[in-house]
């Protein structure tokens, strides 16, 4: 009796499994091209909330320094100028430039 119940349960699972399987051709894979299509954050208009945790290593403290620099220098003229912000530095910008370009813009 137990064997028949087990067999019937297994049969139900086996016959309904294809109905729950996703059609992989209809699901768009997440690729770098997909992530690059996301909108960048404009350093000259971003709020503290938008800047905080927008990039690895930029927390609330560095986000405040970015805004302070932006206000003191009438905005950023280039992304590389981010290296002039206290606590970020030219080495950080140089070593992460491509990732920063994918995350930020200067508009």
Secondary structure, DSSP 4 states (H G I P E B T S, - for coil): -HHHHHHHHHHHHHHHHHHHS--GGGSPP--HHHHHTSPPEETTT--HHHHTTSSTT--HHHHHHHHHHHHHTTS-SSGGGGGGSTTT-HHHHHHTHHHHHHHEE--
